Amino acid sequence: MKKTIVLLAMILIALTASAQTSWFDDVESDSTTVQSGSVAAYKLFKTENIWTFIKLNTRNGVMEQVQFSFDDEKRFETYLNLIPLVIKSEEVNGRFTLYPTQNVYNFILLDQIDGRTFQVQWSHEPEKRAVVPISSEW
């Protein structure tokens, strides 16, 4: 009788652990998904600098460098590019995404629909910020 109770207890524990694991596997962990289940229009990307992020408009490729701080003079948002990379009728949430490179200041921007790529460089110095096409189509 003791063996049966112990066996049943072990089975219940195993089933409970399995159910919890599968529930967590189903939870959406991608930050591009908002509560409604749609793809987010904006996404923040970490840089190697703990104070700096890149905010990407995933619809049209427009990006801003975002720096946070408790010091008002060091907290800001500034554009990396002002001109959308697609026309308004071709904007789709989730169209663009960023990939980090080994260079702390550079990312690769990918247009996930047509495959175009851009080098994105952020900097604390305005003259060193840039978004440059890599793809030969441009």
ZIHU-V473352 format. One line per field, one symbol per residue. ss: DSSP state (h for helix, s for strand, l for the rest). phi: phi as a letter, one per 40 degrees, with the letter a starting at -180 (. if undefined). Layout:
ss->???
phi->???
This chain:
ss->lhhhhhhhhhhhhhhhhhhhhhhhhhllllllslllllsllssssslllllsssssslllllsssssllllhhhlssssssllllllhhhlllllssssslllllsssssslllllsssssllllhhhlsssslllll
phi->.cccccccccccccccccccccccccccbcccccdcgccccbacbcbccccbbbcbcccbgcbbcbbbaccdcbcabaccaccdcbcdcbcadgcbabbcbccdcbbbcbcccbgcbbcbbbaccdcbcabbcccccc
